[in-house]
């Protein structure tokens, strides 16, 4: 009985870790995308402000 509960806990723990990893990866990808967009906008606007930054 205890072995079955341990196996169930291990499976749940593995799934939770996988979901957390996927969420972290997705979040990092989103942040990377936002940074790319922001730097693209800054590069576009830079000449309009005299290119001093």
N, C-alpha and C positions, 0 to 999 in steps of 0.2 A: 504493500500500500504506500509506504513512504517513498519507495523507488518510483512509483507511478507519479506521485505528487512532485518529486524532484524533476522528473522528465518534463512534466507539464510546466513547471516553473522555468526550467531551462529554455523550453521552446518559447514561452512568453517573453522572457528576458531577451532572447536572441531577436525576436520580432521587434521588440521595443527599441533595441539598439539599432537595428536596421532602419526603422522609421526615423529615429533621431538623426542618424547619419544622412539619410535622404533629405530630411528637412534642412539640415545644416548645409548640405551641398546645394540645394535649391536656393537657400538664402544667400549663400556666397555668390552663386551665379547671378542672382538678381542684383546684388550690390555691385558686382563687377559690371553688369549691364548699365546700371545707373551711372557709375563712374565714367564709363565709356561715353554715354550720352552727354553727361555734363562736360567732359573735356572736349567733346566735339562741338558743343554749343560755345564753350569758352574760346575755342580756336576760331570759330566762325565770327564771334563778336570782337575778337581782339583787334583786328584792323580798324574797326569803327571807333575804337577808343584810343587810337594812336599807337597801339601795340606796346604800351608801356608795362605790360604784365605778362 
